[in-house]
């Protein structure tokens, strides 16, 4: 069986170089992809001590295909994200909501010997997404999860809708771009003024520094706007009692950052204004592919820092991510 290099989590929290074997003959719609770039996502930090191949923002080139592959061929560029399989037969799958399939295969809970921190990976064709021409591998990688996550929360946004983005980081800087290109009015909310210029350059119309600001100052900063859709991309929960008065009646909240704690929101403002809290997962396959096409057509590009896909490079990227020193997405590339 052919072997290829992978990087696994380890008990000491430092990724280790290892190998994974793939069958001599691929079966069904299996595809072997040579990895050319991998995004580094905050979720990867949760699995550093797990005995599994890390990474789920993969981009690469098709090297071999199984007998059941219908569309892809050797040399095609593809990407994959957080979900890599589902049953295909349940109600959720039939409706195109395979991200909620009871048998879904998600990063961290399935396929521990496959990942994007690797020289290659074997996945089903059905869960690989063509990378548009003109989009670099390094730009495509963070879109496979980060881009897919925020695009899902914005998918049904209307032009001129007021969209709030809380936090200017790995997710937030992509959400700003997508919302602006969709024709939305974009309000960025951040703890301080530190990222004001960057947020405005990315496409924000207004920027509110929340820390220490009085309610009337925030209201004045909005200039009469009310936020109809709020994407919470910051790692810490905001001061909801300050934030909720900025929302329009029947606004929707999308908590997008991964957290093990409880979401605690004042009860009566939620009820009296008909505000909805909408759980949101990564994109379905159809939305994922539309996201990639939209990004390519409208020039949505992540701001990336690249690191070599070596033990040292991966450790440095993850350490910097954990310390909040990445601006805004880390991408691993195979050493030349």
ABEGO torsion letter per residue (X at the ends): XBBBBBBBBBAAGBBBBBBBBBBABBBEABBBBBBABBBBBAAAAAAAABBBBBEABBBBBBABBBAABAABBBGBBBBBBABABBAGABAAAAAGAAAABAABBBBGABGAABBABBABBBBBAAABBBBBBGBBAAAAAAAAAAAAAAAAAAAABBBGBBBBBBEBBAAAAAAAAAAAAAGBBBBBBBABAAAAAAAAAAGBABBBBABGBBAAAAAAAAGGBBBABBBBABABBBBAAAAAAABBBGBBBBBABBBABBBBBBAAAAAAAGBBBBBBBBBBAAAAAAAAAAAAAAGBBBBBBBBBBBAAAAAAAAAAAAAGABOABBBBBBBX
